[in-house]
Structures are given as structure tokens and as C-alpha cells.
Amino acid sequence: MLIAERGLADVMLLDLPEREGVAKGKALDIMHATAVLGVDAHVEGTSRYQDLAGVDVLVVTAGLPRRPGQSRDDLVRINLKIIEQVAQQVRSVCPEAFCIIVTNPLDAMVYAFWKATGFRPQMVVGMAGVLDSGRFRGQVAWRLGISVQDVSAMVLGGHGPTMVPLTDTCMVGGTPVTRLLPTDQIEAIVEGTRMAGDQIVRLLGNGSAFFSPAASILQMVDSFLSDRKRVLPASAYLDGQYGCEGIYMGVPVVIGAGGVERVIEVQLDSQQKAAFQRSCQAVQELIRLVDKISTGPSD
Ligand SMILES: NC(=O)c1ccc[n+]([C@@H]2O[C@H](COP(=O)([O-])OP(=O)(O)OC[C@H]3O[C@@H](n4cnc5c(N)ncnc54)[C@H](O)[C@@H]3O)[C@@H](O)[C@H]2O)c1
């Protein structure tokens, strides 16, 4: 909806064959919305992977959200199967696409998709940091009663309870937030950021955040398609950066026409380094599980 209403690109919505009607119905509804708004974008629904041939961007949201009482491992097993099915299909139809993975547990699923497709790591990335940073920035702005436009902040690490919101580099119009808010309020913001997704799951009862992930995906799609080279936190392949090797983790990256064009290494203090390492270990544990149960790329 957001991509179409901005006229940023044409959109193809793909779902399972038994849900093709939903994909087609939503596509039609969005098309009608663009007509009302006076935007010329084409939106279509399908269940056939051939219809994705040659797309520039692939956003993968296929998979289940965590249900109450379900362990992270259970979710890995369920969603890994789905991610591998999707990877198997898109490998041949859109091998040049910039792939943004959204399915949880995020960092492990990005890794699984990258592994199963064999795509270049700079063309496979996960969406989480833009959302987590947005939640952080929003809370700072609301507490201070100022515009969120003037708050910059980064949340690094894995997408989950071990994420690492960087408090001392959060700036409000050039002033560190640590000079504007007392420590207890900053701690509450950090906790609020970590728990934001869970809070929405609890309130909705049956489903998870929808609008804010969509807005976050839009930022990444736009930076790629418009070659904006924005610095956005995203789950990216680490090849030695931050002391991590061969895994996907949330770090600031430059997204442009070349995909993830650069990983930016932020200077972390010893406390932040330790928190990042803890987050890295949590992601590594899930990745080990993926390696153990995945079927790997099939030729
Ligand atoms: N990274 C983030 O910040 C973030 C934010 C929100 C949701 N999520 C995750 O995104 C995923 C989707 O969440 P949702 O709320 O959109 O769920 P949803 O149940 O509304 O939608 C999932 C869709 O995936 C489809 N699907 C299932 N198996 C498929 C397959 N094999 N091939 C193609 N499509 C398939 C379903 O038919 C359904 O339409 C979940 O894993 C959720 O946890 C991540």
C-alpha cells in the first residue's frame, strides 16, 4: 500500500495457492486506493512464482508470528520450512532482486534465506533495525514533546530481547539525549523499545505489528530503488565486522542501488560491546539450529 500510494514501484502480492484470492483481493483494493489518490501504480495478486520474474525488490513476509507458549526454537522449525520453500522458488525467477526478509526470528531467517538461495550477501538483508530505531526515536520525541524528525538513534544487534539500543549516540537536534532526559527515563525507553513488539502482540490478541513494519520496509525499498545510500540499521551479513563471522546481525548499513553497499562499524564502549556480543551469541544459537535442520541449497 505504502509503496503503491507513493508511486514508488509496481507491486506484485504473492501468497499460497489457497490464499490467492486474498492476494488478488488486496491488490485490487490497493489499486482502487491509488485511483482515489490519483497515483498511477500497478498492483497485482498471484500465487505463481513465475509472475515475480525479473522483479527489482523481493520482500519476504511469509511465515507465522510467535504464538503465546511457543518457543523460539519451535518458530525456527516452522518458519525455516517456509523460508526454504520461498527460497527454492525465487532462486531461478528473480536471482538479481534485492531481497528484504521480514519473517521472524529475523536474523536466523535472513541467514536461512541467504544460505538456501546462494544469493550474494549484499543483496540479502533483514528488516528490524529501522523499526526498532523508529520505536526508540518515537518514545524520545514523545517524552520531550518535540518532533521525531529531529531525533536520530540506532538500535543494533539481533531482533529480539537482546537488541542493543545505543543511548549515548541518540541525538536530539545535535544534543545527546543523555543531557535532556534522566537515566531512569532513558532506561524506560530502552525497555519500551525491547518490548514494543510483544506489547502489540498482547493487545491485538491474534497478530503482530503491521503498519510500522510496513513503514520500515518502505524506507529500505526506497533507499535501494532511488539509490539514496541512506544509513539504516538492518540485519546484514558480517564478514569479520564487529568481530562476527558468517552470520547476519543488526548493524548500520548503506543501502543503495548496489544493495548493502557498506557495513558501518560504530565505535562501541565496553558495555555496548558486551551487549552486542550477548546478542550475537543468541543469534548464533538460532543459526546453529538452522544449520542443523536446514536442507541446504538444492541444485
Ligand atoms: N522483522 C520484523 O520487524 C517483523 C515485524 C512484524 C512481523 N514480522 C514477522 O513477519 C512474519 C509474517 O507476519 P504477519 O503478521 O504478516 O503474518 P500473517 O499470518 O498475517 O501473514 C503471513 C503470510 O504468509 C503466507 N505464507 C505462509 N506460508 C507461505 C509459503 N510457504 N509461501 C508463501 N506464503 C506463505 C500466509 O498465507 C500469510 O498470508 C512473521 O514471522 C512475523 O513474526 C517481523
The ligand as an SDF file (V2000), in Angstrom:
LIG
                    3D

 44 48  0  0  0  0  0  0  0  0999 V2000
   11.0530   -8.1690   11.2820 N   0  0  0  0  0  0  0  0  0  0  0  0
   10.0710   -7.5440   11.9100 C   0  0  0  0  0  0  0  0  0  0  0  0
   10.2670   -6.4940   12.4920 O   0  0  0  0  0  0  0  0  0  0  0  0
    8.6730   -8.1250   11.8740 C   0  0  0  0  0  0  0  0  0  0  0  0
    7.5570   -7.3300   12.1470 C   0  0  0  0  0  0  0  0  0  0  0  0
    6.2890   -7.9060   12.0420 C   0  0  0  0  0  0  0  0  0  0  0  0
    6.1450   -9.2440   11.6900 C   0  0  0  0  0  0  0  0  0  0  0  0
    7.2640   -9.9840   11.4710 N   0  0  0  0  0  0  0  0  0  0  0  0
    7.1800  -11.4060   11.0890 C   0  0  0  0  0  0  0  0  0  0  0  0
    6.6810  -11.4820    9.7640 O   0  0  0  0  0  0  0  0  0  0  0  0
    6.0360  -12.7430    9.5720 C   0  0  0  0  0  0  0  0  0  0  0  0
    4.6500  -12.5040    8.9900 C   0  0  0  0  0  0  0  0  0  0  0  0
    3.8500  -11.8090    9.9200 O   0  0  0  0  0  0  0  0  0  0  0  0
    2.3720  -11.3600    9.5170 P   0  0  0  0  0  0  0  0  0  0  0  0
    1.8170  -10.6120   10.6680 O   0  0  0  0  0  0  0  0  0  0  0  0
    2.3760  -10.7050    8.1590 O   0  0  0  0  0  0  0  0  0  0  0  0
    1.6780  -12.8160    9.4230 O   0  0  0  0  0  0  0  0  0  0  0  0
    0.3670  -13.2130    8.5770 P   0  0  0  0  0  0  0  0  0  0  0  0
   -0.0480  -14.5210    9.1410 O   0  0  0  0  0  0  0  0  0  0  0  0
   -0.5900  -12.0650    8.5520 O   0  0  0  0  0  0  0  0  0  0  0  0
    0.8880  -13.3910    7.0980 O   0  0  0  0  0  0  0  0  0  0  0  0
    1.7750  -14.4160    6.7350 C   0  0  0  0  0  0  0  0  0  0  0  0
    1.5060  -14.7560    5.2950 C   0  0  0  0  0  0  0  0  0  0  0  0
    2.4630  -15.7440    4.8790 O   0  0  0  0  0  0  0  0  0  0  0  0
    1.7960  -16.6090    3.9870 C   0  0  0  0  0  0  0  0  0  0  0  0
    2.5320  -17.8710    3.8470 N   0  0  0  0  0  0  0  0  0  0  0  0
    2.6320  -18.8950    4.7330 C   0  0  0  0  0  0  0  0  0  0  0  0
    3.3970  -19.8780    4.2210 N   0  0  0  0  0  0  0  0  0  0  0  0
    3.7950  -19.4870    2.9970 C   0  0  0  0  0  0  0  0  0  0  0  0
    4.5990  -20.0610    1.9790 C   0  0  0  0  0  0  0  0  0  0  0  0
    5.1500  -21.2720    2.1250 N   0  0  0  0  0  0  0  0  0  0  0  0
    4.7890  -19.3720    0.8390 N   0  0  0  0  0  0  0  0  0  0  0  0
    4.2380  -18.1350    0.6680 C   0  0  0  0  0  0  0  0  0  0  0  0
    3.4670  -17.5300    1.5970 N   0  0  0  0  0  0  0  0  0  0  0  0
    3.2500  -18.1990    2.7480 C   0  0  0  0  0  0  0  0  0  0  0  0
    0.4210  -16.7960    4.6440 C   0  0  0  0  0  0  0  0  0  0  0  0
   -0.5180  -17.3270    3.7330 O   0  0  0  0  0  0  0  0  0  0  0  0
    0.1090  -15.3580    5.0620 C   0  0  0  0  0  0  0  0  0  0  0  0
   -0.5370  -14.6130    4.0620 O   0  0  0  0  0  0  0  0  0  0  0  0
    6.0370  -13.4160   10.9530 C   0  0  0  0  0  0  0  0  0  0  0  0
    7.1110  -14.3270   11.0420 O   0  0  0  0  0  0  0  0  0  0  0  0
    6.2330  -12.2460   11.9050 C   0  0  0  0  0  0  0  0  0  0  0  0
    6.7780  -12.6440   13.1420 O   0  0  0  0  0  0  0  0  0  0  0  0
    8.5160   -9.4570   11.5400 C   0  0  0  0  0  0  0  0  0  0  0  0
  1  2  1  0
  2  3  2  0
  2  4  1  0
  4  5  1  0
  4 44  2  0
  5  6  2  0
  6  7  1  0
  7  8  2  0
  8  9  1  0
  8 44  1  0
  9 10  1  0
  9 42  1  0
 10 11  1  0
 11 12  1  0
 11 40  1  0
 12 13  1  0
 13 14  1  0
 14 15  2  0
 14 16  1  0
 14 17  1  0
 17 18  1  0
 18 19  2  0
 18 20  1  0
 18 21  1  0
 21 22  1  0
 22 23  1  0
 23 24  1  0
 23 38  1  0
 24 25  1  0
 25 26  1  0
 25 36  1  0
 26 27  1  0
 26 35  1  0
 27 28  2  0
 28 29  1  0
 29 30  1  0
 29 35  2  0
 30 31  1  0
 30 32  2  0
 32 33  1  0
 33 34  2  0
 34 35  1  0
 36 37  1  0
 36 38  1  0
 38 39  1  0
 40 41  1  0
 40 42  1  0
 42 43  1  0
M  CHG  2   8   1  16  -1
M  END
$$$$
